[in-house]
Amino acid sequence: MLAPMDADRKDLRRILVLNPKGGSGKSTLATNLSAWYALQGLDPALLDMDPQGSSGRWLGKRPAEVPAVQALRSYDLPSNVTRSFATRPPPGTQRLVVDTPAAVPREDLRDLTREAARIIVPVLPSDIDIHAVTRCIADLLLVAKIPRSAGRIGIVANRVKPNTIIFRSLMRFLATLDIPVVGVLRDTQNYVRAFDQGLGVHELRGGSEEKDITQWAPLLDWVEHGRIPEQSLP
């Protein structure tokens, strides 16, 4: 499904954004994470595996004057290009962010996740999404056979409205999964504004993005350093 990691590229890390349910905000997380990596000088590549092409459209809008994110995709390939070749990050890439498609077949999960350093699972505060993330986590543990103790899976509560009943219900439910909640991101138009400009929220200027940048800090700390934030995230 993905090109295998080269054994001699020890500085390359693969970050997977995964939720088989569509509309959970995978592309928002993948694009913003890629933009942050670019700001850090880590020469990121963003692999869009979703035929809807949301991450690809964001890449197409990215201004030339901001740090570059290399574009990769695994769909609509020319007949003479193999998927393995198309999904291989270019030399010098230090971070590969993978925006996975909806409805990943269960039998593909093990290959898809095998070499991922981190697997970010976004979930929205709704009953449908809570049910979907339960199944997703079960498949990661039982089908992909990723042990909880590996510290590779983290949940992000996405598009939340604090101080609402559904948000509190979501956080109580997530606490029962025994998988760390590594980020809580609010529902804000800043992500729409950033996407429309081919930017991440860390690159926005002149708005209310400081709160969003603060909310990203625990997620980035976990992705890069494995530090699990307190479960009482706001």
Secondary structure, DSSP 4 states (H G I P E B T S, - for coil): --PPPPTT-TT-EEEEE--SSTTSSHHHHHHHHHHHHHHTT--EEEEE--TT-HHHHHHHH--TTSPP-EEEESSS--TTS-HHHHTSPPTT--EEEEEPPSS--GGGHHHHHTTEEEEEEEE-SSHHHHHHHHHHHHHHHHTS---GGG--EEEEEEEE-TTSHHHHHHHHHHHTTTS-EEEEEE--THHHHHHHTT--GGG--SSSHHHHHHHHHHHHHHHHH-PPPPTT--
